[in-house]
Amino acid sequence: MSKVDFAESFARDKHKGQFRKDKETPYFTHLEAVVSRLKSLGVADEDVLSAGWLHDTIEDTETTFDDIEQRFGQKVAVLVLSLSKDESLPKKDKELQYTKQLKEASFEGKLVKLCDISANLKDLDNSKLSKTKKKKTVNKKLHYLRIIKNELAEHITEYPKISSLIDGINQIAKENHQRPIVI
């Protein structure tokens, strides 16, 4: 079994029984969407694709950094950790810490985050959230994208389809009366 296949299986097991905010969609569909976007960008690195499958395991399951490091290696564990909020912190401190982590994340971590943002915002299309909650969610995701956009822009020739993901995100931003991201 390849590392990516093992990561998919591990994530499927860890997120078993979890659902998206609509309480109907299995959580795993989000992970599939993130990895699909990574592949559409041309990402072939097994560690990055594995991190795509695992990016929410530390934050949303009982999985630890050490669990991931032992099974998938240090690079994957560091990528996943860079995309995980510290749930032990108060809300305000948690967001400040997460913002700092995103700024310091590797380019590969920022690619996974871009795909995560895109997948999360696409899910809003079918969401039953109120307009206010949708707008708040879009605003938060755009905030994260603004943090990572400069490094994404630096790699646009290497990954030209980044522009397509940004265009899709901007379409959702406009629909929710938010300022688009310019790269």
Backbone as numpy.savetxt, mean C-alpha at the origin, in Angstrom:
# Nx Ny Nz CAx CAy CAz Cx Cy Cz
8.12 -24.09 -4.11 7.26 -22.90 -4.11 8.16 -21.66 -4.11
7.88 -20.71 -4.99 8.67 -19.49 -5.05 8.39 -18.62 -3.82
9.27 -17.67 -3.58 9.10 -16.76 -2.45 7.78 -15.99 -2.59
7.47 -15.55 -3.81 6.23 -14.78 -4.05 5.01 -15.65 -3.78
5.04 -16.89 -4.24 3.92 -17.81 -3.99 3.77 -18.09 -2.49
4.89 -18.23 -1.81 4.85 -18.45 -0.36 4.29 -17.22 0.35
4.69 -16.03 -0.10 4.16 -14.78 0.50 2.66 -14.68 0.29
2.21 -15.05 -0.91 0.77 -15.02 -1.19 0.03 -15.99 -0.25
0.53 -17.18 -0.12 -0.08 -18.19 0.73 -0.07 -17.74 2.20
1.07 -17.20 2.64 1.21 -16.72 4.01 0.21 -15.60 4.29
0.11 -14.63 3.36 -0.81 -13.51 3.53 -2.26 -14.00 3.53
-2.56 -14.92 2.64 -3.93 -15.47 2.58 -4.30 -16.09 3.93
-3.36 -16.83 4.52 -3.60 -17.46 5.82 -3.74 -16.41 6.93
-2.85 -15.45 6.96 -2.86 -14.44 8.04 -4.09 -13.54 7.99
-4.59 -13.25 6.79 -5.75 -12.35 6.65 -7.07 -13.12 6.53
-7.00 -14.44 6.75 -8.20 -15.28 6.66 -9.27 -14.76 7.63
-10.47 -14.60 7.11 -11.58 -14.13 7.94 -11.66 -12.62 8.06
-10.71 -11.89 7.47 -10.75 -10.43 7.51 -11.45 -9.90 6.27
-12.14 -8.78 6.44 -12.87 -8.17 5.35 -12.50 -6.70 5.23
-12.75 -6.13 4.06 -12.54 -4.71 3.84 -13.59 -3.94 4.65
-13.53 -2.63 4.61 -14.44 -1.82 5.43 -15.91 -2.05 5.09
-16.20 -2.54 3.88 -17.59 -2.81 3.52 -18.14 -4.07 4.22
-17.27 -4.77 4.93 -17.61 -5.97 5.69 -18.12 -7.11 4.80
-17.90 -7.01 3.48 -18.33 -8.03 2.55 -17.16 -8.56 1.71
-16.28 -7.68 1.31 -15.17 -8.04 0.43 -14.04 -8.65 1.24
-13.62 -9.86 0.89 -12.49 -10.46 1.61 -11.26 -9.55 1.51
-10.56 -9.40 2.62 -9.39 -8.50 2.66 -8.36 -8.88 1.61
-8.27 -10.15 1.33 -7.25 -10.64 0.42 -7.34 -10.01 -0.97
-8.56 -9.59 -1.37 -8.70 -8.97 -2.70 -7.88 -7.68 -2.79
-7.72 -6.99 -1.68 -6.88 -5.77 -1.67 -5.43 -6.13 -1.96
-4.95 -7.18 -1.34 -3.56 -7.60 -1.56 -3.34 -8.02 -3.01
-4.31 -8.73 -3.57 -4.23 -9.10 -4.99 -4.14 -7.87 -5.87
-4.93 -6.85 -5.55 -4.93 -5.61 -6.34 -3.57 -4.90 -6.26
-2.97 -4.88 -5.08 -1.67 -4.24 -4.91 -0.61 -4.96 -5.74
-0.56 -6.27 -5.65 0.44 -7.05 -6.38 0.19 -6.95 -7.89
-1.05 -6.96 -8.29 -1.38 -6.80 -9.71 -0.86 -5.47 -10.24
-1.00 -4.42 -9.46 -0.50 -3.10 -9.87 1.03 -3.09 -9.93
1.66 -3.72 -8.96 3.13 -3.81 -8.99 3.59 -4.49 -10.29
2.94 -5.60 -10.61 3.30 -6.33 -11.84 3.03 -5.48 -13.08
1.93 -4.71 -13.06 1.61 -3.87 -14.23 2.64 -2.76 -14.42
3.30 -2.37 -13.34 4.38 -1.38 -13.43 5.65 -1.99 -14.02
5.72 -3.32 -14.02 6.91 -4.00 -14.51 7.81 -4.51 -13.41
7.31 -4.50 -12.17 8.10 -5.00 -11.04 8.18 -6.53 -11.15
9.40 -7.04 -11.12 9.62 -8.49 -11.18 10.40 -8.99 -9.97
10.95 -8.08 -9.18 11.75 -8.43 -8.01 10.89 -9.22 -7.02
11.32 -10.43 -6.69 10.54 -11.29 -5.79 10.35 -10.68 -4.40
11.35 -9.96 -3.92 11.23 -9.34 -2.60 10.16 -8.25 -2.60
10.13 -7.45 -3.64 9.14 -6.37 -3.73 7.73 -6.95 -3.90
7.58 -7.94 -4.75 6.27 -8.57 -4.93 5.82 -9.26 -3.64
6.75 -9.89 -2.95 6.42 -10.51 -1.65 5.97 -9.46 -0.66
6.66 -8.33 -0.63 6.26 -7.23 0.27 4.87 -6.72 -0.10
4.54 -6.74 -1.39 3.18 -6.35 -1.79 2.13 -7.25 -1.16
2.39 -8.56 -1.17 1.45 -9.49 -0.53 1.40 -9.28 0.98
2.52 -8.93 1.58 2.65 -8.93 3.04 2.53 -7.54 3.68
2.32 -6.49 2.88 2.46 -5.13 3.39 1.55 -4.78 4.58
0.46 -5.48 4.76 -0.44 -5.19 5.88 -0.37 -6.21 7.02
0.51 -7.19 6.91 0.50 -8.26 7.92 0.95 -7.80 9.30
1.96 -6.94 9.37 2.41 -6.48 10.70 1.34 -5.60 11.33
0.73 -4.74 10.52 -0.25 -3.78 11.02 -1.60 -4.43 11.37
-2.01 -5.41 10.57 -3.38 -5.92 10.68 -3.52 -7.36 11.17
-2.40 -8.01 11.49 -2.48 -9.38 12.01 -1.51 -9.49 13.19
-1.38 -10.68 13.72 -0.46 -10.91 14.84 0.98 -11.15 14.37
1.22 -11.00 13.09 2.55 -11.25 12.51 3.53 -10.18 12.97
4.75 -10.58 13.28 5.79 -9.64 13.71 6.85 -9.48 12.62
7.67 -8.47 12.80 8.82 -8.26 11.91 9.67 -9.53 11.86
9.93 -10.10 13.04 10.76 -11.31 13.11 10.14 -12.47 12.34
8.81 -12.61 12.41 8.14 -13.67 11.64 8.44 -13.52 10.16
8.32 -12.32 9.68 8.54 -12.06 8.24 10.02 -12.22 7.90
10.89 -11.71 8.75 12.32 -11.82 8.47 12.75 -13.28 8.41
12.27 -14.10 9.33 12.64 -15.51 9.35 12.17 -16.25 8.10
10.98 -15.89 7.61 10.40 -16.61 6.47 10.81 -16.04 5.11
11.00 -14.72 5.05 11.17 -14.06 3.76 12.45 -13.24 3.63
13.20 -13.12 4.71 14.46 -12.39 4.66 14.33 -10.94 5.11
15.49 -10.33 5.34 15.54 -8.98 5.90 14.95 -7.93 4.96
15.25 -8.02 3.66 14.76 -6.99 2.73 13.23 -6.93 2.74
12.58 -8.07 2.67 11.12 -8.10 2.68 10.60 -7.57 4.02
11.19 -8.00 5.10 10.74 -7.57 6.44 10.88 -6.06 6.60
11.99 -5.50 6.13 12.20 -4.04 6.24 11.18 -3.30 5.37
10.93 -3.80 4.16 9.92 -3.19 3.30 8.55 -3.18 3.98
8.16 -4.31 4.53 6.86 -4.41 5.19 6.81 -3.48 6.40
7.86 -3.46 7.18 7.90 -2.60 8.36 7.79 -1.12 7.96
8.43 -0.74 6.86 8.39 0.66 6.43 6.99 1.09 6.02
6.10 0.13 5.77 4.72 0.42 5.35 3.71 0.14 6.45
4.20 -0.11 7.66 3.33 -0.49 8.78 3.28 0.61 9.82
2.05 0.99 10.19 1.88 1.96 11.27 2.11 1.25 12.59
2.66 1.99 13.55 2.88 1.45 14.89 1.60 1.60 15.69
0.85 0.53 15.78 -0.46 0.55 16.44 -0.38 0.79 17.94
0.81 0.73 18.52 0.95 0.96 19.96 0.98 2.45 20.30
1.14 3.30 19.30 1.24 4.75 19.53 -0.15 5.39 19.53
-0.28 6.53 20.26 -1.52 7.30 20.15 -1.73 7.75 18.70
-2.96 7.99 18.31 -3.31 8.28 16.92 -2.44 9.37 16.29
-2.29 10.50 16.97 -1.52 11.62 16.42 -0.05 11.22 16.24
0.53 10.59 17.25 1.93 10.16 17.16 2.10 9.08 16.09
1.10 8.22 15.96 1.16 7.14 14.97 1.25 7.73 13.56
0.45 8.75 13.27 0.48 9.39 11.94 1.80 10.12 11.70
2.30 10.80 12.72 3.59 11.49 12.56 4.72 10.50 12.30
4.72 9.42 13.04 5.73 8.37 12.85 5.61 7.75 11.47
4.38 7.50 11.03 4.16 6.88 9.73 4.63 7.80 8.59
4.35 9.07 8.72 4.80 10.06 7.73 6.32 10.03 7.63
6.98 9.98 8.76 8.45 9.93 8.78 8.94 8.64 8.11
8.30 7.52 8.42 8.67 6.24 7.81 8.54 6.29 6.29
7.43 6.85 5.80 7.23 6.93 4.35 8.31 7.77 3.69
8.67 8.88 4.33 9.73 9.74 3.78 11.04 8.98 3.68
11.32 8.14 4.66 12.60 7.43 4.73 12.58 6.07 4.04
11.41 5.63 3.58 11.29 4.31 2.95 12.11 4.25 1.67
12.53 3.05 1.31 13.25 2.84 0.06 12.31 3.12 -1.11
12.88 3.28 -2.29 12.05 3.47 -3.48 11.10 2.29 -3.65
11.58 1.07 -3.41 10.73 -0.10 -3.55 9.53 -0.04 -2.59
9.79 0.42 -1.37 8.70 0.60 -0.41 7.69 1.63 -0.89
8.20 2.69 -1.51 7.31 3.73 -2.03 6.51 3.22 -3.22
7.09 2.33 -4.02 6.33 1.72 -5.12 5.17 0.89 -4.58
5.45 0.10 -3.55 4.37 -0.69 -2.93 3.30 0.24 -2.38
3.72 1.34 -1.75 2.76 2.29 -1.19 1.92 2.92 -2.28
2.53 3.28 -3.41 1.76 3.83 -4.54 0.67 2.85 -4.95
1.03 1.59 -5.09 0.06 0.57 -5.51 -1.00 0.36 -4.44
-0.64 0.47 -3.18 -1.58 0.37 -2.06 -2.58 1.54 -2.12
-2.07 2.75 -2.32 -2.94 3.93 -2.41 -3.91 3.77 -3.58
-3.39 3.38 -4.73 -4.23 3.20 -5.91 -5.33 2.17 -5.66
-4.97 1.04 -5.09 -5.96 -0.01 -4.81 -7.00 0.45 -3.78
-6.54 1.14 -2.74 -7.47 1.64 -1.72 -8.46 2.64 -2.31
-7.96 3.55 -3.14 -8.85 4.56 -3.71 -9.82 3.94 -4.72
-9.38 2.96 -5.47 -10.26 2.29 -6.42 -11.40 1.60 -5.67
-11.12 1.07 -4.48 -12.15 0.43 -3.66 -13.25 1.42 -3.26
-12.94 2.71 -3.22 -13.93 3.70 -2.83 -15.08 3.79 -3.83
-14.81 3.43 -5.09 -15.85 3.48 -6.12 -17.10 2.71 -5.70
-16.89 1.56 -5.08 -18.00 0.69 -4.68 -18.35 0.82 -3.20
-17.73 1.76 -2.55 -17.90 1.90 -1.11 -19.24 2.55 -0.76
-19.75 2.15 0.38 -21.00 2.72 0.89 -20.73 3.85 1.89
-19.48 4.29 1.95 -19.13 5.39 2.86 -19.84 6.67 2.45
-20.07 7.53 3.42 -20.67 8.83 3.12 -19.69 9.66 2.29
-20.20 10.69 1.63 -19.33 11.57 0.83 -18.24 12.18 1.71
-18.58 12.55 2.91 -17.61 13.16 3.82 -16.50 12.18 4.15
-16.85 10.93 4.47 -15.83 9.93 4.81 -14.97 9.59 3.59
-15.59 9.52 2.42 -14.83 9.27 1.20 -13.81 10.39 0.98
-14.28 11.62 1.11 -13.40 12.77 0.90 -12.24 12.75 1.90
-12.53 12.40 3.13 -11.50 12.33 4.17 -10.48 11.23 3.84
-10.97 10.08 3.37 -10.09 8.97 2.99 -9.21 9.37 1.82
-9.82 9.99 0.81 -9.04 10.43 -0.36 -7.97 11.42 0.07
-8.34 12.35 0.92 -7.40 13.37 1.39 -6.20 12.73 2.10
-6.46 11.74 2.93 -5.39 11.06 3.66 -4.46 10.31 2.70
-5.05 9.60 1.74 -4.22 8.86 0.77 -3.40 9.81 -0.09
-3.99 10.94 -0.48 -3.24 11.93 -1.26 -2.10 12.52 -0.43
-2.32 12.69 0.86 -1.25 13.16 1.75 -0.06 12.20 1.69
-0.34 10.90 1.78 0.73 9.91 1.71 1.42 9.96 0.34
0.64 10.13 -0.70 1.22 10.19 -2.04 2.11 11.41 -2.21
1.71 12.54 -1.63 2.55 13.74 -1.72 3.91 13.51 -1.03
3.91 12.71 0.01 5.16 12.41 0.72 6.13 11.64 -0.16
5.62 10.74 -0.99 6.48 9.84 -1.77 6.64 10.25 -3.23
5.91 11.27 -3.68 5.85 11.58 -5.11 7.18 11.99 -5.72
8.03 12.69 -5.00 9.30 13.13 -5.59 10.18 11.97 -5.99
10.26 10.97 -5.13 11.09 9.81 -5.47 10.45 8.99 -6.59
9.13 8.93 -6.62 8.45 8.26 -7.72 8.78 8.96 -9.04
8.76 10.29 -9.01 9.06 11.08 -10.22 10.48 10.82 -10.71
11.41 10.62 -9.78 12.80 10.37 -10.16 12.96 9.05 -10.92
12.02 8.14 -10.77 12.12 6.81 -11.40 11.10 6.61 -12.52
10.49 7.70 -12.98 9.43 7.57 -13.97 9.91 7.01 -15.31
11.18 7.25 -15.66 11.69 6.69 -16.91 11.88 5.17 -16.78
12.23 4.73 -15.58 12.41 3.30 -15.31 11.06 2.58 -15.21
10.07 3.28 -14.66 8.72 2.74 -14.48 7.70 3.74 -15.04
7.59 3.85 -16.36 6.72 4.87 -16.95 5.24 4.71 -16.60
4.82 3.51 -16.23 3.40 3.30 -15.91 3.01 3.89 -14.55
4.00 4.43 -13.83 3.68 5.18 -12.61 2.69 6.29 -12.96
2.90 6.91 -14.12 2.02 8.01 -14.56 0.57 7.55 -14.67
0.35 6.34 -15.17 -1.01 5.82 -15.31 -1.69 5.65 -13.96
-0.92 5.14 -12.99 -1.50 4.99 -11.64 -1.83 6.35 -11.05
-0.92 7.31 -11.23 -1.16 8.67 -10.72 -2.39 9.28 -11.40
-2.52 9.07 -12.71 -3.70 9.58 -13.43 -4.98 9.01 -12.85
-5.00 7.71 -12.57 -6.18 7.09 -11.97 -6.48 7.65 -10.58
-5.44 7.86 -9.81 -5.60 8.46 -8.47 -6.14 9.87 -8.60
-5.60 10.65 -9.56 -6.06 12.03 -9.75 -7.51 12.10 -10.19
-7.95 11.12 -10.97 -9.36 11.08 -11.37 -10.26 10.95 -10.14
-9.87 10.06 -9.24 -10.63 9.88 -7.99 -10.53 11.13 -7.13
-9.36 11.76 -7.11 -9.19 13.01 -6.34 -10.15 14.08 -6.86
-10.21 14.24 -8.18 -11.10 15.25 -8.77 -12.56 14.95 -8.44
-12.95 13.69 -8.53 -14.34 13.30 -8.21 -14.70 13.63 -6.77
-13.69 13.69 -5.92 -13.91 13.99 -4.50 -13.44 15.40 -4.14
-13.35 16.24 -5.15 -13.03 17.66 -4.98 -11.71 17.90 -4.23
-10.71 17.10 -4.60 -9.37 17.23 -4.01 -8.38 17.65 -5.09
-7.34 18.32 -4.67 -6.30 18.78 -5.58 -5.54 17.59 -6.13
-5.36 17.51 -7.44 -4.60 16.40 -8.02 -3.10 16.49 -7.69
-2.43 15.37 -7.85 -0.99 15.27 -7.61 -0.29 15.51 -8.93
0.70 16.38 -8.92 1.47 16.65 -10.14 2.84 16.04 -9.97
3.24 15.24 -10.97 4.58 14.63 -10.94 5.39 15.23 -12.06
